[in-house]
Amino acid sequence: MKKAILTLITAIVSLSCYAACISGDCKNGKGVYELKNGSVYSGDFKNGKPHGLGLIKTTKGICKSNWIGGKKEGKAIWKLENDSKLYCSYKNGKKQGKGKLVNADNKVVAIYLWKNGKLIKQKKAQAKKKTVGVVSNEEIKVGEPAVENHVEKEPVAEVKPDLMPGQMISFRESFSYNTGDGSFLSNLMGSYLTADYSVRFYGVVEQQLGDRYKIVITHGEILDPKWASMNYFDYKGYAVRDMNQKIGNAIFMTQEEVVLVD
């Protein structure tokens, strides 16, 4: 009897970890799920749990990883503040093995080692010092360049690889609202004193059609400015409403209009 009660309590606690399905198929397919702690998962589901490729947004950052039975499994990438990134691996939902932290310039700033979710080693990466001098024959033998030719090269245009189905992307959109109360003069003034909002949408690439990609919007966020007009928060509800109405819709965009989410 005690075992049955304990099993029931465990099941209830497990179910209470999740809040509601925002859009899509959160049972067996692709969907967006919001947890009670405010985190949002978007990606593949199987038997009502994250299973496959998915992206979760938390207060710590955004993590892209593979999931098995509701737990992270394998390699993962965390996008943190200041555009820094944490590369790590998971086993049964816990960090395992080596990891590294890189800054916005893609330079390694720290190296980590986890075991069963516990950080057991941390080392700050040291900047390499530039040395000027004569290169020995031994260094030449192992393939190190002895002298660099200081010849100006023409800049090579960056070529972005084609987006692949299942990849997560983001793009920005602006919402603007007339702050008038309905009268002619008020609406005229309201067209100048607008409440403006910057929204970042996230989506999943489904397929390529010519030079455009079919993208399904999974979720979005209002990018609150450091300073806002007095009526900013009065109209924010409208921006949230219009943002949510786009979630789940399919749009067609070129590769130049979106940013790949690592």
C-alpha positions in Angstrom: 0.0 0.0 0.0 2.8 2.4 0.9 4.6 1.6 -2.3 1.4 2.3 -4.3 1.0 5.7 -2.6 4.7 6.5 -3.1 4.3 5.7 -6.8 1.2 7.9 -7.1 3.0 10.8 -5.4 6.0 10.4 -7.7 3.7 10.4 -10.8 1.9 13.6 -9.6 5.2 15.3 -8.9 6.5 14.4 -12.3 3.4 15.7 -14.0 3.5 18.9 -12.0 6.8 19.8 -13.6 5.0 20.8 -16.8 2.5 23.5 -17.4 0.9 23.4 -20.8 1.4 22.8 -24.5 1.6 26.2 -26.3 1.4 25.0 -29.8 1.9 22.0 -32.1 1.9 18.3 -31.1 3.4 17.9 -27.6 2.6 14.2 -27.5 4.1 12.7 -30.6 5.5 15.3 -33.0 6.8 18.8 -33.0 5.5 21.3 -30.4 6.2 24.0 -27.9 5.8 23.4 -24.2 6.0 25.8 -21.3 7.1 24.5 -17.9 5.8 25.9 -14.6 9.2 27.5 -13.9 8.8 29.6 -17.0 11.2 27.6 -19.2 10.0 26.9 -22.8 10.9 23.8 -24.7 10.4 23.6 -28.5 11.2 20.5 -30.6 10.4 16.8 -30.9 8.1 14.9 -28.6 7.5 11.2 -28.1 4.9 9.8 -25.6 4.4 13.3 -24.2 8.1 13.9 -23.4 10.9 15.7 -25.2 12.5 13.2 -27.5 14.8 14.0 -30.4 16.2 17.4 -31.3 15.0 20.3 -29.1 15.7 23.7 -27.8 14.9 24.9 -24.3 15.0 28.5 -23.1 15.6 29.1 -19.4 16.7 31.9 -17.2 20.3 30.7 -17.7 20.2 30.8 -21.5 19.1 28.8 -24.5 20.2 25.2 -24.9 20.1 23.1 -28.1 20.6 19.4 -27.6 19.3 15.9 -28.2 16.7 14.5 -25.8 15.8 10.9 -24.9 12.7 10.3 -22.7 12.6 13.9 -21.4 16.3 14.1 -20.6 19.2 15.7 -22.4 21.5 13.1 -24.0 24.8 13.7 -26.0 26.3 16.9 -27.1 24.7 20.2 -26.3 25.3 23.9 -26.8 24.3 26.6 -24.3 24.0 30.2 -25.6 24.5 32.4 -22.6 24.7 36.2 -21.9 27.1 38.4 -23.9 26.8 35.9 -26.7 29.1 33.4 -24.9 28.6 29.7 -25.5 29.1 26.6 -23.4 29.8 23.4 -25.3 29.2 20.3 -23.1 27.7 16.7 -23.1 24.9 15.1 -21.2 24.3 11.5 -20.0 20.9 10.7 -18.7 20.1 14.4 -18.2 23.3 15.2 -16.3 26.5 16.9 -17.5 29.2 14.3 -18.2 32.8 14.7 -19.6 34.7 17.6 -20.9 33.2 21.0 -21.8 34.4 24.5 -22.8 33.2 28.1 -22.6 33.9 30.4 -25.5 33.3 34.1 -25.7 31.6 36.2 -28.5 34.9 36.1 -30.5 34.8 32.3 -30.4 37.9 32.1 -28.1 38.1 29.5 -25.4 38.0 31.2 -21.9 37.5 28.1 -19.7 37.7 24.3 -19.8 35.5 22.1 -17.6 35.2 18.5 -16.6 31.9 17.0 -15.2 31.1 13.6 -13.7 27.5 12.6 -13.1 26.4 16.2 -13.2 29.1 17.5 -10.7 31.8 19.9 -11.8 35.1 18.2 -10.7 37.6 20.3 -12.6 37.7 23.9 -14.0 40.6 25.6 -15.7 40.8 29.1 -17.2 42.3 29.1 -20.7 45.5 31.1 -21.0 46.0 33.5 -23.9 48.8 32.5 -26.2 51.7 34.8 -26.2 53.1 35.9 -29.6 56.8 35.3 -29.9 59.2 37.0 -32.3 62.5 35.3 -33.2 64.3 32.7 -35.2 62.4 29.5 -35.9 64.3 26.3 -35.3 64.7 23.5 -37.9 62.7 21.2 -35.6 59.7 23.5 -35.7 59.9 23.6 -39.5 60.0 19.8 -39.7 56.7 19.4 -37.8 55.0 21.8 -40.2 55.1 25.1 -38.4 55.4 28.1 -40.7 58.8 29.7 -40.3 57.9 33.1 -41.8 54.5 34.4 -42.6 54.3 36.3 -46.0 52.9 39.7 -45.3 50.9 40.0 -48.5 47.5 41.7 -48.5 44.8 39.3 -49.6 41.5 40.2 -51.1 38.7 39.6 -48.5 36.8 36.5 -49.2 33.0 36.9 -49.1 31.4 34.8 -46.4 29.3 32.0 -47.8 26.7 30.7 -45.5 25.8 27.0 -45.7 22.3 26.1 -46.7 19.9 25.7 -43.8 18.8 22.2 -43.1 15.4 20.8 -42.0 15.1 20.7 -38.2 17.5 23.6 -37.6 16.4 26.4 -35.2 16.5 30.0 -36.5 15.5 33.4 -35.2 14.5 36.7 -36.7 13.3 40.1 -35.5 10.1 41.9 -36.2 8.8 45.3 -35.0 5.3 46.0 -33.7 3.9 49.5 -33.5 0.7 50.8 -32.0 -1.2 54.1 -32.4 -1.7 55.5 -28.8 -4.7 57.6 -29.7 -8.1 57.1 -27.9 -10.2 57.1 -31.1 -10.8 60.8 -31.7 -9.4 62.4 -34.8 -6.9 64.7 -33.1 -5.9 62.0 -30.6 -5.3 59.5 -33.3 -3.4 62.1 -35.3 -1.1 62.6 -32.3 -1.0 58.9 -31.5 0.4 58.2 -34.9 3.5 60.1 -33.9 3.6 59.0 -30.2 3.5 55.3 -31.0 4.3 52.4 -28.7 7.0 50.4 -30.4 8.1 46.8 -29.6 11.0 44.7 -30.9 10.1 41.0 -31.0 12.5 38.1 -31.5 10.8 35.1 -33.1 12.2 31.5 -33.1 11.3 28.9 -35.6 12.2 25.5 -37.1 13.2 25.0 -40.7 10.9 22.5 -42.5 12.0 22.6 -46.1 13.7 24.7 -48.8 11.7 26.0 -51.7 14.0 27.7 -54.2 15.8 30.6 -52.5 13.3 30.6 -49.6 12.8 28.3 -46.6 9.6 27.2 -45.0 9.8 28.0 -41.3 7.3 27.2 -38.6 7.4 29.7 -35.7 7.8 28.0 -32.4 7.9 30.9 -29.9 8.9 34.5 -29.4 9.9 37.1 -26.9 9.5 40.8 -26.4 12.8 42.5 -26.2 12.2 45.2 -23.5 14.5 48.2 -24.0 16.5 49.7 -21.1 14.3 52.9 -21.5 10.7 52.9 -22.6 8.1 55.5 -23.2 5.4 56.1 -20.5 2.8 54.1 -22.5 5.1 51.2 -23.3 3.7 48.8 -20.7 0.1 50.0 -21.4 0.3 48.5 -24.9 2.6 45.6 -24.2 -0.3 43.3 -23.8 -1.3 44.0 -27.4 2.2 43.1 -28.5 2.2 39.8 -26.6 -1.2 39.0 -28.1 -0.1 39.6 -31.7 3.2 37.8 -31.0 1.3 34.7 -29.8 -1.0 34.7 -32.8 2.0 34.1 -35.0 3.2 31.1 -33.1 2.6 27.9 -35.0 2.3 29.7 -38.3 4.5 28.8 -41.3 6.4 31.6 -43.0 8.8 31.8 -46.0 12.0 33.7 -45.6 15.4 33.8 -47.3 18.6 32.7 -45.5 19.8 36.4 -45.3 16.6 37.3 -43.2 17.3 34.8 -40.4 20.0 33.9 -37.9 20.9 30.3 -37.1 20.5 29.5 -33.4 23.5 27.4 -32.2 
